[in-house]
């Protein structure tokens, strides 16, 4: 399959993400860019194999593997056999670098995906949409691109690494324990004892897997439940604070506002107005 599209860019360049080009090439070329390419690139191998070189290292890219290259990053890639089919997306945007950093693609890297089906489905939507020449296709592709990046994060960072899966398995009992006991006065030692690990190592596992500390997860779980109670129950703010594990109502209000940008009373008032209007 060889098909590609380079759209004429319009006001979509003002969006947080926009697609510059996308395509499929069944016989990938030898590409040498000593000064790099102006945009972000994701290139996935769907058949055959090729060679990628950057940073003084050489990588063999086989089916089910891909690589990310940041803008202006020197690189070279070429087929390793007669057929090297790749599917690629190039993109820019004011928020592209921030989101890529969040999903751990703030540097050039090679990655493996056990099943490319989901990524390829999004890629084909982008390619099809760009080729329709629909006036708002660039805007629609911006949304597809964001979905693509989130799917890369899910497949590469959350599922592909057996080591990460093992780590997540280690902390899952702690997550379950927090979900069931968030209203109690929990300590880090208590949480660590659930899985018989040191508190320091438990914190490291949470950071590696969720990019959160255990008590940050606990705080989010408590606020999540507090929002439900604020909407569905008529308890006072002080009573709700106690129900979700906060003995100090002032501290609960401060934590709630940090998460929601609203005080508990403002959150309740806002949602009650919405509900009364819907049923009024």
C-alpha atoms as an extended CHARMM CRD file, in Angstrom:
* protein
*
       280  EXT
         1         1  UNK       CA              0.0000000000        0.0000000000        0.0000000000  PROA      1               0.0000000000
         2         2  UNK       CA              1.3220000000        3.3940000000       -0.9900000000  PROA      2               0.0000000000
         3         3  UNK       CA             -0.8780000000        6.3690000000       -0.2330000000  PROA      3               0.0000000000
         4         4  UNK       CA             -0.2100000000        9.7160000000        1.3560000000  PROA      4               0.0000000000
         5         5  UNK       CA             -1.5330000000       13.2360000000        1.8520000000  PROA      5               0.0000000000
         6         6  UNK       CA              0.0410000000       16.6010000000        2.6020000000  PROA      6               0.0000000000
         7         7  UNK       CA             -2.8680000000       18.9790000000        3.2660000000  PROA      7               0.0000000000
         8         8  UNK       CA             -2.8660000000       22.6950000000        2.6090000000  PROA      8               0.0000000000
         9         9  UNK       CA             -2.7440000000       24.0630000000        6.1330000000  PROA      9               0.0000000000
        10        10  UNK       CA             -5.2730000000       26.6660000000        7.1810000000  PROA      10              0.0000000000
        11        11  UNK       CA             -6.2980000000       27.9860000000       10.5640000000  PROA      11              0.0000000000
        12        12  UNK       CA             -5.8570000000       24.5260000000       12.0880000000  PROA      12              0.0000000000
        13        13  UNK       CA             -2.2440000000       25.5510000000       12.7160000000  PROA      13              0.0000000000
        14        14  UNK       CA             -3.6580000000       27.5600000000       15.6190000000  PROA      14              0.0000000000
        15        15  UNK       CA             -4.9740000000       24.3850000000       17.2540000000  PROA      15              0.0000000000
        16        16  UNK       CA             -3.0040000000       22.5940000000       19.9940000000  PROA      16              0.0000000000
        17        17  UNK       CA             -2.2810000000       19.8130000000       17.4420000000  PROA      17              0.0000000000
        18        18  UNK       CA             -2.4210000000       19.6860000000       13.6840000000  PROA      18              0.0000000000
        19        19  UNK       CA             -1.4390000000       17.0820000000       11.0980000000  PROA      19              0.0000000000
        20        20  UNK       CA              1.1740000000       18.1350000000        8.5550000000  PROA      20              0.0000000000
        21        21  UNK       CA              1.2100000000       14.9240000000        6.5580000000  PROA      21              0.0000000000
        22        22  UNK       CA              0.4130000000       11.2400000000        6.7490000000  PROA      22              0.0000000000
        23        23  UNK       CA              0.9340000000        8.2580000000        4.5220000000  PROA      23              0.0000000000
        24        24  UNK       CA              1.7400000000        4.6260000000        3.8800000000  PROA      24              0.0000000000
        25        25  UNK       CA              4.7060000000        3.4720000000        1.8260000000  PROA      25              0.0000000000
        26        26  UNK       CA              5.1610000000       -0.2120000000        0.9920000000  PROA      26              0.0000000000
        27        27  UNK       CA              8.7690000000        0.2610000000       -0.1100000000  PROA      27              0.0000000000
        28        28  UNK       CA             10.1760000000        2.8610000000        2.2540000000  PROA      28              0.0000000000
        29        29  UNK       CA             13.0070000000        5.0020000000        0.8740000000  PROA      29              0.0000000000
        30        30  UNK       CA             16.4750000000        5.6820000000        2.1900000000  PROA      30              0.0000000000
        31        31  UNK       CA             16.0980000000        8.9220000000        4.1250000000  PROA      31              0.0000000000
        32        32  UNK       CA             19.0590000000       10.9000000000        5.4670000000  PROA      32              0.0000000000
        33        33  UNK       CA             18.2910000000       14.1340000000        7.3060000000  PROA      33              0.0000000000
        34        34  UNK       CA             21.4040000000       15.6000000000        8.8460000000  PROA      34              0.0000000000
        35        35  UNK       CA             19.4370000000       18.5940000000       10.1270000000  PROA      35              0.0000000000
        36        36  UNK       CA             16.3510000000       16.6160000000       11.0230000000  PROA      36              0.0000000000
        37        37  UNK       CA             12.7660000000       17.3250000000        9.9700000000  PROA      37              0.0000000000
        38        38  UNK       CA             10.7900000000       20.4500000000       11.0050000000  PROA      38              0.0000000000
        39        39  UNK       CA              7.9140000000       18.5110000000       12.6260000000  PROA      39              0.0000000000
        40        40  UNK       CA              7.2360000000       15.6490000000       15.0260000000  PROA      40              0.0000000000
        41        41  UNK       CA              7.2120000000       12.2060000000       13.3750000000  PROA      41              0.0000000000
        42        42  UNK       CA              5.7010000000        8.8490000000       14.2990000000  PROA      42              0.0000000000
        43        43  UNK       CA              6.6700000000        6.0410000000       11.9190000000  PROA      43              0.0000000000
        44        44  UNK       CA              5.3860000000        2.4810000000       12.4000000000  PROA      44              0.0000000000
        45        45  UNK       CA              6.4970000000       -0.6630000000       10.5950000000  PROA      45              0.0000000000
        46        46  UNK       CA              3.6260000000       -2.8810000000        9.4430000000  PROA      46              0.0000000000
        47        47  UNK       CA              5.6070000000       -5.2180000000        7.1750000000  PROA      47              0.0000000000
        48        48  UNK       CA              9.2360000000       -6.1020000000        6.5010000000  PROA      48              0.0000000000
        49        49  UNK       CA             12.0720000000       -4.3980000000        8.3300000000  PROA      49              0.0000000000
        50        50  UNK       CA             14.3470000000       -1.3830000000        8.1610000000  PROA      50              0.0000000000
        51        51  UNK       CA             17.3080000000        0.2720000000        9.8050000000  PROA      51              0.0000000000
        52        52  UNK       CA             17.0870000000        3.4460000000       11.8870000000  PROA      52              0.0000000000
        53        53  UNK       CA             20.1550000000        5.4550000000       12.9220000000  PROA      53              0.0000000000
        54        54  UNK       CA             20.3690000000        8.3640000000       15.3270000000  PROA      54              0.0000000000
        55        55  UNK       CA             22.6000000000        9.4600000000       18.1500000000  PROA      55              0.0000000000
        56        56  UNK       CA             25.4200000000        7.1990000000       17.0070000000  PROA      56              0.0000000000
        57        57  UNK       CA             23.2630000000        4.0710000000       17.4190000000  PROA      57              0.0000000000
        58        58  UNK       CA             21.5810000000        1.7210000000       14.9530000000  PROA      58              0.0000000000
        59        59  UNK       CA             18.2100000000        0.0110000000       15.4530000000  PROA      59              0.0000000000
        60        60  UNK       CA             16.4780000000       -2.6790000000       13.4220000000  PROA      60              0.0000000000
        61        61  UNK       CA             12.7940000000       -1.7970000000       13.0630000000  PROA      61              0.0000000000
        62        62  UNK       CA             10.5740000000       -4.8110000000       12.4520000000  PROA      62              0.0000000000
        63        63  UNK       CA              6.8380000000       -5.3860000000       12.0880000000  PROA      63              0.0000000000
        64        64  UNK       CA              5.0440000000       -4.2120000000       15.2230000000  PROA      64              0.0000000000
        65        65  UNK       CA              7.7160000000       -1.6490000000       16.0270000000  PROA      65              0.0000000000
        66        66  UNK       CA              7.9150000000        2.0550000000       15.4340000000  PROA      66              0.0000000000
        67        67  UNK       CA              9.8790000000        5.1510000000       16.3110000000  PROA      67              0.0000000000
        68        68  UNK       CA              9.3140000000        8.7430000000       17.2830000000  PROA      68              0.0000000000
        69        69  UNK       CA             11.5670000000       11.5540000000       16.0400000000  PROA      69              0.0000000000
        70        70  UNK       CA             11.3270000000       15.0950000000       17.4490000000  PROA      70              0.0000000000
        71        71  UNK       CA             11.6650000000       18.1780000000       15.2360000000  PROA      71              0.0000000000
        72        72  UNK       CA             15.1270000000       19.1680000000       13.9900000000  PROA      72              0.0000000000
        73        73  UNK       CA             16.5820000000       15.8610000000       15.1950000000  PROA      73              0.0000000000
        74        74  UNK       CA             19.2650000000       14.3560000000       12.8850000000  PROA      74              0.0000000000
        75        75  UNK       CA             18.4090000000       10.8370000000       11.7180000000  PROA      75              0.0000000000
        76        76  UNK       CA             18.6590000000        8.2840000000        8.9470000000  PROA      76              0.0000000000
        77        77  UNK       CA             16.5110000000        5.2990000000        8.0350000000  PROA      77              0.0000000000
        78        78  UNK       CA             16.5250000000        2.8170000000        5.1650000000  PROA      78              0.0000000000
        79        79  UNK       CA             15.0410000000       -0.5630000000        4.1800000000  PROA      79              0.0000000000
        80        80  UNK       CA             16.7250000000       -3.7010000000        5.4930000000  PROA      80              0.0000000000
        81        81  UNK       CA             14.9430000000       -5.8370000000        2.9030000000  PROA      81              0.0000000000
        82        82  UNK       CA             13.0460000000       -5.3390000000       -0.3320000000  PROA      82              0.0000000000
        83        83  UNK       CA              9.7320000000       -4.6540000000        1.4130000000  PROA      83              0.0000000000
        84        84  UNK       CA              9.6120000000       -2.2700000000        4.3290000000  PROA      84              0.0000000000
        85        85  UNK       CA              6.0910000000       -0.9100000000        4.6900000000  PROA      85              0.0000000000
        86        86  UNK       CA              5.6150000000        1.9990000000        7.0550000000  PROA      86              0.0000000000
        87        87  UNK       CA              2.6830000000        4.1060000000        8.1700000000  PROA      87              0.0000000000
        88        88  UNK       CA              3.6530000000        7.5920000000        9.3110000000  PROA      88              0.0000000000
        89        89  UNK       CA              2.2090000000       10.7890000000       10.7110000000  PROA      89              0.0000000000
        90        90  UNK       CA              3.9470000000       14.1630000000       10.9400000000  PROA      90              0.0000000000
        91        91  UNK       CA              2.4640000000       16.9220000000       13.0610000000  PROA      91              0.0000000000
        92        92  UNK       CA              2.9740000000       20.1510000000       14.9570000000  PROA      92              0.0000000000
        93        93  UNK       CA              1.0430000000       22.3370000000       17.3740000000  PROA      93              0.0000000000
        94        94  UNK       CA              1.5630000000       24.5610000000       20.3810000000  PROA      94              0.0000000000
        95        95  UNK       CA              0.7590000000       21.7450000000       22.8230000000  PROA      95              0.0000000000
        96        96  UNK       CA              2.3860000000       18.8640000000       20.9660000000  PROA      96              0.0000000000
        97        97  UNK       CA              5.6410000000       18.9710000000       22.9320000000  PROA      97              0.0000000000
        98        98  UNK       CA              3.8240000000       19.1750000000       26.2810000000  PROA      98              0.0000000000
        99        99  UNK       CA              1.5920000000       16.1900000000       25.5760000000  PROA      99              0.0000000000
       100       100  UNK       CA              4.4880000000       14.1660000000       24.1850000000  PROA      100             0.0000000000
       101       101  UNK       CA              6.4410000000       14.8650000000       27.3630000000  PROA      101             0.0000000000
       102       102  UNK       CA              3.4670000000       13.7360000000       29.4280000000  PROA      102             0.0000000000
       103       103  UNK       CA              3.3430000000       10.3960000000       27.5770000000  PROA      103             0.0000000000
       104       104  UNK       CA              7.1420000000        9.9810000000       27.7810000000  PROA      104             0.0000000000
       105       105  UNK       CA              7.9420000000       10.8590000000       24.1860000000  PROA      105             0.0000000000
       106       106  UNK       CA             10.0050000000       13.9500000000       24.9040000000  PROA      106             0.0000000000
       107       107  UNK       CA             13.0100000000       12.3950000000       23.1460000000  PROA      107             0.0000000000
       108       108  UNK       CA             13.6480000000       10.1570000000       20.1480000000  PROA      108             0.0000000000
       109       109  UNK       CA             12.7390000000        6.5700000000       20.9620000000  PROA      109             0.0000000000
       110       110  UNK       CA             11.9770000000        3.2050000000       19.4430000000  PROA      110             0.0000000000
       111       111  UNK       CA              8.9070000000        1.3680000000       20.7190000000  PROA      111             0.0000000000
       112       112  UNK       CA              7.1610000000       -1.9800000000       20.3580000000  PROA      112             0.0000000000
       113       113  UNK       CA              3.4150000000       -2.5780000000       20.1030000000  PROA      113             0.0000000000
       114       114  UNK       CA              2.1330000000       -6.1470000000       20.3120000000  PROA      114             0.0000000000
       115       115  UNK       CA             -0.9730000000       -5.3030000000       18.2590000000  PROA      115             0.0000000000
       116       116  UNK       CA             -0.9830000000       -2.3730000000       15.8230000000  PROA      116             0.0000000000
       117       117  UNK       CA             -4.6980000000       -2.7390000000       14.9940000000  PROA      117             0.0000000000
       118       118  UNK       CA             -5.9740000000        0.1400000000       17.1320000000  PROA      118             0.0000000000
       119       119  UNK       CA             -3.2250000000        2.5480000000       16.0730000000  PROA      119             0.0000000000
       120       120  UNK       CA             -3.6380000000        1.6250000000       12.4330000000  PROA      120             0.0000000000
       121       121  UNK       CA             -7.3810000000        2.2450000000       12.5930000000  PROA      121             0.0000000000
       122       122  UNK       CA             -6.7990000000        5.8210000000       13.7970000000  PROA      122             0.0000000000
       123       123  UNK       CA             -4.0480000000        6.3250000000       11.2200000000  PROA      123             0.0000000000
       124       124  UNK       CA             -6.4310000000        5.2750000000        8.4230000000  PROA      124             0.0000000000
       125       125  UNK       CA             -9.0970000000        7.7010000000        9.6820000000  PROA      125             0.0000000000
       126       126  UNK       CA             -6.5780000000       10.5300000000        9.4970000000  PROA      126             0.0000000000
       127       127  UNK       CA             -5.4220000000        9.5470000000        6.0290000000  PROA      127             0.0000000000
       128       128  UNK       CA             -8.9870000000        9.1920000000        4.7390000000  PROA      128             0.0000000000
       129       129  UNK       CA            -10.1220000000       12.4850000000        6.2710000000  PROA      129             0.0000000000
       130       130  UNK       CA             -7.2080000000       14.4360000000        4.7800000000  PROA      130             0.0000000000
       131       131  UNK       CA             -7.8810000000       13.0210000000        1.3270000000  PROA      131             0.0000000000
       132       132  UNK       CA            -11.5490000000       14.0870000000        1.3640000000  PROA      132             0.0000000000
       133       133  UNK       CA            -10.5400000000       17.7670000000        1.1100000000  PROA      133             0.0000000000
       134       134  UNK       CA            -13.4260000000       18.5420000000        3.4610000000  PROA      134             0.0000000000
       135       135  UNK       CA            -13.1090000000       22.1450000000        4.6460000000  PROA      135             0.0000000000
       136       136  UNK       CA            -12.8250000000       21.1490000000        8.3090000000  PROA      136             0.0000000000
       137       137  UNK       CA            -10.8090000000       17.9750000000        7.7590000000  PROA      137             0.0000000000
       138       138  UNK       CA             -7.7650000000       19.5250000000        9.4320000000  PROA      138             0.0000000000
       139       139  UNK       CA             -9.7820000000       20.2090000000       12.5680000000  PROA      139             0.0000000000
       140       140  UNK       CA            -11.1860000000       16.6880000000       12.6000000000  PROA      140             0.0000000000
       141       141  UNK       CA             -7.6940000000       15.2630000000       12.1350000000  PROA      141             0.0000000000
       142       142  UNK       CA             -6.5050000000       17.2850000000       15.1130000000  PROA      142             0.0000000000
       143       143  UNK       CA             -8.9630000000       15.3190000000       17.2540000000  PROA      143             0.0000000000
       144       144  UNK       CA             -7.8920000000       12.0220000000       15.6740000000  PROA      144             0.0000000000
       145       145  UNK       CA             -4.2450000000       12.9000000000       16.2800000000  PROA      145             0.0000000000
       146       146  UNK       CA             -4.8880000000       13.4850000000       19.9790000000  PROA      146             0.0000000000
       147       147  UNK       CA             -6.6060000000       10.0950000000       20.1480000000  PROA      147             0.0000000000
       148       148  UNK       CA             -3.6210000000        8.5640000000       18.3560000000  PROA      148             0.0000000000
       149       149  UNK       CA             -1.1880000000        9.9540000000       20.9390000000  PROA      149             0.0000000000
       150       150  UNK       CA             -3.2870000000        8.6800000000       23.8280000000  PROA      150             0.0000000000
       151       151  UNK       CA             -3.4520000000        5.2680000000       22.1950000000  PROA      151             0.0000000000
       152       152  UNK       CA              0.3280000000        5.2510000000       21.7850000000  PROA      152             0.0000000000
       153       153  UNK       CA              0.6050000000        5.9900000000       25.4970000000  PROA      153             0.0000000000
       154       154  UNK       CA             -1.7810000000        3.1450000000       26.3780000000  PROA      154             0.0000000000
       155       155  UNK       CA             -0.0880000000        0.5850000000       24.1530000000  PROA      155             0.0000000000
       156       156  UNK       CA              3.5330000000        1.5680000000       24.6920000000  PROA      156             0.0000000000
       157       157  UNK       CA              3.7330000000        2.8330000000       28.2580000000  PROA      157             0.0000000000
       158       158  UNK       CA              0.8820000000        1.0290000000       29.9820000000  PROA      158             0.0000000000
       159       159  UNK       CA              0.7480000000       -2.3810000000       28.3070000000  PROA      159             0.0000000000
       160       160  UNK       CA              3.7870000000       -3.2200000000       26.2070000000  PROA      160             0.0000000000
       161       161  UNK       CA              6.3740000000       -3.4400000000       28.9750000000  PROA      161             0.0000000000
       162       162  UNK       CA              6.1740000000       -6.6750000000       30.9390000000  PROA      162             0.0000000000
       163       163  UNK       CA              8.2020000000       -4.9620000000       33.6430000000  PROA      163             0.0000000000
       164       164  UNK       CA              5.6500000000       -2.1360000000       33.9000000000  PROA      164             0.0000000000
       165       165  UNK       CA              2.8230000000       -4.6790000000       33.9180000000  PROA      165             0.0000000000
       166       166  UNK       CA              4.5550000000       -6.4840000000       36.7750000000  PROA      166             0.0000000000
       167       167  UNK       CA              4.9350000000       -3.2200000000       38.6920000000  PROA      167             0.0000000000
       168       168  UNK       CA              1.2820000000       -2.3600000000       38.1560000000  PROA      168             0.0000000000
       169       169  UNK       CA              0.3700000000       -5.8120000000       39.4080000000  PROA      169             0.0000000000
       170       170  UNK       CA              2.3970000000       -5.1530000000       42.5490000000  PROA      170             0.0000000000
       171       171  UNK       CA              0.5170000000       -1.9770000000       43.4310000000  PROA      171             0.0000000000
       172       172  UNK       CA             -2.9670000000       -3.1200000000       42.3450000000  PROA      172             0.0000000000
       173       173  UNK       CA             -3.7980000000       -4.5400000000       45.8190000000  PROA      173             0.0000000000
       174       174  UNK       CA             -2.8780000000       -1.1340000000       47.3060000000  PROA      174             0.0000000000
       175       175  UNK       CA             -5.0970000000        0.6500000000       44.7890000000  PROA      175             0.0000000000
       176       176  UNK       CA             -7.9530000000       -1.7180000000       45.6700000000  PROA      176             0.0000000000
       177       177  UNK       CA             -7.3250000000       -1.1700000000       49.3770000000  PROA      177             0.0000000000
       178       178  UNK       CA             -7.4400000000        2.6180000000       48.9660000000  PROA      178             0.0000000000
       179       179  UNK       CA            -10.6390000000        2.3800000000       46.9170000000  PROA      179             0.0000000000
       180       180  UNK       CA            -12.3010000000        0.4000000000       49.7230000000  PROA      180             0.0000000000
       181       181  UNK       CA            -10.8380000000        2.2760000000       52.7180000000  PROA      181             0.0000000000
       182       182  UNK       CA            -10.3790000000        5.8800000000       51.5520000000  PROA      182             0.0000000000
       183       183  UNK       CA            -12.6070000000        7.1060000000       54.4030000000  PROA      183             0.0000000000
       184       184  UNK       CA            -10.2010000000        5.7840000000       57.0360000000  PROA      184             0.0000000000
       185       185  UNK       CA             -7.1070000000        7.4290000000       58.4950000000  PROA      185             0.0000000000
       186       186  UNK       CA             -4.5390000000        5.6960000000       56.2970000000  PROA      186             0.0000000000
       187       187  UNK       CA             -0.7720000000        5.9000000000       56.6630000000  PROA      187             0.0000000000
       188       188  UNK       CA              1.9820000000        5.1150000000       54.2010000000  PROA      188             0.0000000000
       189       189  UNK       CA              3.1340000000        2.2630000000       56.4300000000  PROA      189             0.0000000000
       190       190  UNK       CA             -0.3770000000        0.7980000000       56.3720000000  PROA      190             0.0000000000
       191       191  UNK       CA             -0.4880000000        0.9220000000       52.5840000000  PROA      191             0.0000000000
       192       192  UNK       CA              2.9910000000       -0.5860000000       52.2630000000  PROA      192             0.0000000000
       193       193  UNK       CA              2.0540000000       -3.4360000000       54.5880000000  PROA      193             0.0000000000
       194       194  UNK       CA             -0.7750000000       -4.4490000000       52.2310000000  PROA      194             0.0000000000
       195       195  UNK       CA              1.8210000000       -5.7400000000       49.7630000000  PROA      195             0.0000000000
       196       196  UNK       CA              4.6850000000       -6.2450000000       52.2060000000  PROA      196             0.0000000000
       197       197  UNK       CA              6.9140000000       -3.6000000000       50.6180000000  PROA      197             0.0000000000
       198       198  UNK       CA              8.8910000000       -0.7400000000       52.0840000000  PROA      198             0.0000000000
       199       199  UNK       CA              7.1340000000        2.6550000000       52.0030000000  PROA      199             0.0000000000
       200       200  UNK       CA              9.9370000000        4.0800000000       49.8560000000  PROA      200             0.0000000000
       201       201  UNK       CA              9.6620000000        1.3120000000       47.2700000000  PROA      201             0.0000000000
       202       202  UNK       CA              5.8710000000        1.6000000000       47.1970000000  PROA      202             0.0000000000
       203       203  UNK       CA              6.1880000000        5.3190000000       46.4300000000  PROA      203             0.0000000000
       204       204  UNK       CA              8.6210000000        4.5470000000       43.6260000000  PROA      204             0.0000000000
       205       205  UNK       CA              6.2350000000        1.9750000000       42.1070000000  PROA      205             0.0000000000
       206       206  UNK       CA              3.3090000000        4.4140000000       42.2090000000  PROA      206             0.0000000000
       207       207  UNK       CA              5.4470000000        7.0880000000       40.5680000000  PROA      207             0.0000000000
       208       208  UNK       CA              6.6330000000        4.6890000000       37.8430000000  PROA      208             0.0000000000
       209       209  UNK       CA              3.1630000000        3.3280000000       37.0610000000  PROA      209             0.0000000000
       210       210  UNK       CA              0.7640000000        6.2150000000       37.7200000000  PROA      210             0.0000000000
       211       211  UNK       CA              3.0620000000        9.2300000000       37.9510000000  PROA      211             0.0000000000
       212       212  UNK       CA              1.4830000000        9.8210000000       41.3690000000  PROA      212             0.0000000000
       213       213  UNK       CA              2.4640000000        9.2460000000       44.9720000000  PROA      213             0.0000000000
       214       214  UNK       CA              0.1850000000        6.9100000000       46.9820000000  PROA      214             0.0000000000
       215       215  UNK       CA             -1.3250000000        9.7980000000       48.9210000000  PROA      215             0.0000000000
       216       216  UNK       CA             -1.9830000000       11.7350000000       45.7290000000  PROA      216             0.0000000000
       217       217  UNK       CA             -4.0280000000        8.7720000000       44.5310000000  PROA      217             0.0000000000
       218       218  UNK       CA             -5.7890000000        8.6310000000       47.8980000000  PROA      218             0.0000000000
       219       219  UNK       CA             -6.5920000000       12.3440000000       47.6780000000  PROA      219             0.0000000000
       220       220  UNK       CA             -8.0910000000       11.9420000000       44.1970000000  PROA      220             0.0000000000
       221       221  UNK       CA            -10.1840000000        8.9860000000       45.3420000000  PROA      221             0.0000000000
       222       222  UNK       CA            -11.5310000000       10.9730000000       48.2850000000  PROA      222             0.0000000000
       223       223  UNK       CA            -12.3990000000       13.9880000000       46.1590000000  PROA      223             0.0000000000
       224       224  UNK       CA            -14.0590000000       11.7340000000       43.6000000000  PROA      224             0.0000000000
       225       225  UNK       CA            -16.3570000000       10.3410000000       46.2970000000  PROA      225             0.0000000000
       226       226  UNK       CA            -16.9250000000       13.7840000000       47.8090000000  PROA      226             0.0000000000
       227       227  UNK       CA            -18.2710000000       15.0630000000       44.4840000000  PROA      227             0.0000000000
       228       228  UNK       CA            -20.8050000000       12.2440000000       44.3810000000  PROA      228             0.0000000000
       229       229  UNK       CA            -21.9460000000       12.9940000000       47.9480000000  PROA      229             0.0000000000
       230       230  UNK       CA            -22.1620000000       16.7390000000       47.2930000000  PROA      230             0.0000000000
       231       231  UNK       CA            -24.5140000000       16.1320000000       44.3790000000  PROA      231             0.0000000000
       232       232  UNK       CA            -26.5660000000       13.2230000000       45.7080000000  PROA      232             0.0000000000
       233       233  UNK       CA            -26.7330000000       13.7960000000       49.4900000000  PROA      233             0.0000000000
       234       234  UNK       CA            -27.9190000000       16.6520000000       51.7100000000  PROA      234             0.0000000000
       235       235  UNK       CA            -25.1310000000       16.2650000000       54.2900000000  PROA      235             0.0000000000
       236       236  UNK       CA            -23.2450000000       19.3480000000       55.3810000000  PROA      236             0.0000000000
       237       237  UNK       CA            -19.7850000000       20.0420000000       53.9720000000  PROA      237             0.0000000000
       238       238  UNK       CA            -18.3240000000       19.1100000000       57.3500000000  PROA      238             0.0000000000
       239       239  UNK       CA            -20.1800000000       15.7760000000       57.3580000000  PROA      239             0.0000000000
       240       240  UNK       CA            -19.0520000000       14.9810000000       53.8070000000  PROA      240             0.0000000000
       241       241  UNK       CA            -15.4510000000       15.8320000000       54.6890000000  PROA      241             0.0000000000
       242       242  UNK       CA            -15.6160000000       13.2960000000       57.5310000000  PROA      242             0.0000000000
       243       243  UNK       CA            -17.2370000000       10.6590000000       55.3130000000  PROA      243             0.0000000000
       244       244  UNK       CA            -14.3660000000       10.7780000000       52.8230000000  PROA      244             0.0000000000
       245       245  UNK       CA            -11.5950000000       10.7040000000       55.4180000000  PROA      245             0.0000000000
       246       246  UNK       CA            -10.8940000000       14.3430000000       56.3430000000  PROA      246             0.0000000000
       247       247  UNK       CA            -11.1140000000       15.3000000000       60.0270000000  PROA      247             0.0000000000
       248       248  UNK       CA            -10.3250000000       18.9270000000       59.2300000000  PROA      248             0.0000000000
       249       249  UNK       CA            -13.0550000000       20.5080000000       57.0940000000  PROA      249             0.0000000000
       250       250  UNK       CA            -10.8930000000       23.5090000000       56.1990000000  PROA      250             0.0000000000
       251       251  UNK       CA             -8.1820000000       21.2240000000       54.8770000000  PROA      251             0.0000000000
       252       252  UNK       CA            -10.7820000000       19.2280000000       52.9280000000  PROA      252             0.0000000000
       253       253  UNK       CA            -12.0550000000       22.4460000000       51.3160000000  PROA      253             0.0000000000
       254       254  UNK       CA             -8.5180000000       23.4780000000       50.3760000000  PROA      254             0.0000000000
       255       255  UNK       CA             -7.7650000000       20.0920000000       48.7980000000  PROA      255             0.0000000000
       256       256  UNK       CA            -11.1110000000       20.0700000000       46.9870000000  PROA      256             0.0000000000
       257       257  UNK       CA            -10.5290000000       23.5220000000       45.5140000000  PROA      257             0.0000000000
       258       258  UNK       CA             -7.0250000000       22.5520000000       44.4090000000  PROA      258             0.0000000000
       259       259  UNK       CA             -8.4580000000       19.6400000000       42.4260000000  PROA      259             0.0000000000
       260       260  UNK       CA            -11.6890000000       21.1820000000       41.1410000000  PROA      260             0.0000000000
       261       261  UNK       CA            -10.9460000000       24.9390000000       41.0420000000  PROA      261             0.0000000000
       262       262  UNK       CA            -14.1950000000       25.3270000000       43.0160000000  PROA      262             0.0000000000
       263       263  UNK       CA            -15.0140000000       25.1230000000       46.7070000000  PROA      263             0.0000000000
       264       264  UNK       CA            -17.2610000000       22.2120000000       47.7800000000  PROA      264             0.0000000000
       265       265  UNK       CA            -20.1360000000       24.6610000000       48.3100000000  PROA      265             0.0000000000
       266       266  UNK       CA            -19.6350000000       26.1760000000       44.8420000000  PROA      266             0.0000000000
       267       267  UNK       CA            -19.4740000000       22.7160000000       43.2830000000  PROA      267             0.0000000000
       268       268  UNK       CA            -22.7200000000       21.6990000000       45.0130000000  PROA      268             0.0000000000
       269       269  UNK       CA            -24.4770000000       24.9200000000       44.0540000000  PROA      269             0.0000000000
       270       270  UNK       CA            -23.3870000000       24.6660000000       40.4350000000  PROA      270             0.0000000000
       271       271  UNK       CA            -24.6330000000       21.1110000000       40.0370000000  PROA      271             0.0000000000
       272       272  UNK       CA            -27.8670000000       21.6630000000       41.9110000000  PROA      272             0.0000000000
       273       273  UNK       CA            -28.6870000000       24.5460000000       39.5710000000  PROA      273             0.0000000000
       274       274  UNK       CA            -28.0420000000       22.3070000000       36.5810000000  PROA      274             0.0000000000
       275       275  UNK       CA            -30.2170000000       19.5500000000       37.9870000000  PROA      275             0.0000000000
       276       276  UNK       CA            -33.0800000000       21.8850000000       38.9410000000  PROA      276             0.0000000000
       277       277  UNK       CA            -33.0410000000       23.4180000000       35.4460000000  PROA      277             0.0000000000
       278       278  UNK       CA            -33.1710000000       19.9860000000       33.8530000000  PROA      278             0.0000000000
       279       279  UNK       CA            -36.1360000000       18.9640000000       35.9900000000  PROA      279             0.0000000000
       280       280  UNK       CA            -37.7850000000       22.3840000000       36.1460000000  PROA      280             0.0000000000
